[in-house]
Amino acid sequence: MKIAVIGSGYVGLVAGACLAENGNDVICIDKDTAKVRMLQRGRIPIYEPGLEEMVRRNRSEKRLTFTTNLPRGVRSSQIIFIAVGTPTGEDGSADLRHVLDVAREIGRAMNGYRVIVDKSTVPVGTAEKVRDVIRKETSHPFSVVSNPEFLKQGAAIDDFMKPDRVVIGAEDSRAAEIMKELYAPFTRTGAPIMMMDCASAELSKYAANAMLATRISFMNEVANVCEVVGADVDQVRRAVASDRRIGASFLFPGVGYGGSCFPKDVKAMLKFASAKSYDFQILKAVESVNERQKVRLLTKMQKHFGSLQGKRIAVWGLSFKPKTDDMREAPAVPLIQGLIDAGATVQAYDPEAVKVARSIFGAKVQLFEKSYDALKGADALTIVTEWNEFREPDFTRIRKTMRAPVIFDGRNIYNPEQIRSVGFTYYSIGRR
C-alpha cells in the first residue's frame, strides 16, 4: 500500500518504519527540516532499540522516504496517518492544534479518495473535528479513522510488529476493509483486529493508560502502607499477583510513573470527563499519589541525613524507564531538583539520557559517561531507573569509591539482606 505518515516523532517514526518493514511504500513527513535531513542520512533523533537499523534497512530498499513536502505525500498515498504531538495544554486538556492544522493541509492537498487515520493520542470527538476541518477544504471523498497506538518505549518495534490487539474506529465499511487489509500481516498469530466506532476507539487508549497508571499508584500506596505497618511489599505483591483476576503486570512499587503517555493521558482524561460534568475521582487520586511518590526518596534522604546541605548524592538512572532516553515527566527530574534546592551536589549517570539531562539541568548537575565515575566521593547512591547494568554491580568497588556506604533504591532491584551484609545502609520502597 501507499502510505503517508505525518509527524516523525516517536509514534510516527516507529509506525512508518514498521509499515515499511512489511513491504508498504511509506513517506514520512515532518516540517522540521533538520530532523528530515537527519533521517535522510539514516540517523534517528530518538533512542529506541532496533529502530535505527530498521529505518536504514527500509531506506536502502527505497520503501521508506522522508520529506517536508506534505502535499506531495498526500497526493501519492492512499492512507494518511496523522501522528503529530498532542501536548498537554495549560488547563490539562490535549492540545489538538497540530492535529487540526495537519487535517486542514491534508484537505487542501487531496486529489482523490483518502483514508485519514488519527494515530496520535486524541480525546473523544477528535475524529469528528478532523472530519469537519477536512470537509471544509475539499470536495473529494474521504474517511476518517481512529487507530490508537499502544507502544511501550523500549519495546515499540515488537509492540507494533506483534500487537496484542489492533483497535480501529471506522464509520464506513470502505475504510474498515482497507484498514483490515493493512493490519492483516501484523495479526497472523491471532491478535484481534477490533472494529468499533471512533469514539470508543479514542477512549480505549486513554482507558488503557489510565488503568495502568492506576495500578502503579495503587501499588505505591500499598508499599507506603507496608513501611508504616512493618510489612514487606514484595511478599504482598507476589500474593496479589498470583490471583488470576489481577496478574503481575504493573504491580512493582517504585518512585512513580513518567514519560510522554501516562501523565499526559491521565490529565487529558480528567479534563474531557470534567468537560462533560463527570468528576473522575479515582484518576485525581492516581495523579496526586504519583506526584508525591516521585519525591519519596528525597524524604528518606532528608530523614537519614537530617540536612542535605553540602552532601554529594550520586544518581543512577535519569530516563523515566529503561531502554529510552526520554526524560519527560521522569521521576529523576523532581528528585534532582529537590536535592539541588536542599543544597546537595548531584552526580548523575544514565546509559542513554545524559544528553537530554544536560539540556534540562545544564551545569547544575555533574553528568558522567561511566556509572562508577558518578560515585566518586558520594555520600549516597540513589537508584531511580532500573537499567539492567545496575542490577549486579561490583559492590566492593562501589563502597571503595563512595565516601559513605548508603544506597537509596527507588526500584527495589537489590536484595536488602545481601546489600546490608556487604556493609551498606540500605533504603528501598515498602520493604523492611
Sequence and secondary structure as in RCSB ss.txt:
>XXXX:A:sequence
MKIAVIGSGYVGLVAGACLAENGNDVICIDKDTAKVRMLQRGRIPIYEPGLEEMVRRNRSEKRLTFTTNLPRGVR
SSQIIFIAVGTPTGEDGSADLRHVLDVAREIGRAMNGYRVIVDKSTVPVGTAEKVRDVIRKETSHPFSVVSNPEF
LKQGAAIDDFMKPDRVVIGAEDSRAAEIMKELYAPFTRTGAPIMMMDCASAELSKYAANAMLATRISFMNEVANV
CEVVGADVDQVRRAVASDRRIGASFLFPGVGYGGSCFPKDVKAMLKFASAKSYDFQILKAVESVNERQKVRLLTK
MQKHFGSLQGKRIAVWGLSFKPKTDDMREAPAVPLIQGLIDAGATVQAYDPEAVKVARSIFGAKVQLFEKSYDAL
KGADALTIVTEWNEFREPDFTRIRKTMRAPVIFDGRNIYNPEQIRSVGFTYYSIGRR
>XXXX:A:secstr
 EEEEE  SHHHHHHHHHHHHTT EEEEE S HHHHHHHHTT  SS  TTHHHHHHHHHHTTSEEEES HHHHHH
T SEEEE     B TTSSB  HHHHHHHHHHHHH  S EEEEE S   TTHHHHHHHHHHTT  S EEEEE    
  TTSHHHHHHS S EEEEESSHHHHHHHHHHHGGGGTTS  EEEE HHHHHHHHHHHHHHHHHHHHHHHHHHHH
HHHHT  HHHHHHHHHTSTTT STT   SS   SSSHHHHHHHHHHHHHHTT   HHHHHHHHHHHHHTTHHHHH
HHHHHS  TT EEEEE  SSSTT    TT THHHHHHHHHHTT EEEEE TTTHHHHHHHHGGGSEEESSTGGGG
TT SEEEE S  GGGSS  HHHHHHHSSS EEEETT  S HHHHHHTT EEE SS  
